[in-house]
C-alpha cells in the first residue's frame, strides 16, 4: 500500500507541475493571473492524478500509467519551449 501511495503522490505532483508549465506557456495573460490559475488548477490536477493512480492494483502499474502521461506532458513542454525559442 505504501509504494502505491508514494507513486501516486510523487507521480501526481510531477504530472501536475508539468501540465501547469504547459498551461503557463500557453496563456497570454498577466503573470499574477497565471500564478493564481496555476495554483488552483495545479492542486486540482494533482488530487485527480493521485486518485487515478491510487486506483491501480499495484505500484508498478500505477508507475507505468504515470510514466505514460508524464512523457506526453514533457513532450508537449519540449515542443512549446522549442516553438517559443524560434520566435
Secondary structure, DSSP 8 states (H G I E B T S, - for coil): -HHHHHHHHHHHHHHHHHHHHHHHHH--S-HHHHHHHHHHHHHHHHHHHHHHHHTSSSHHHHHHHHHHHHHHHHHHHHHHHHHHHH-
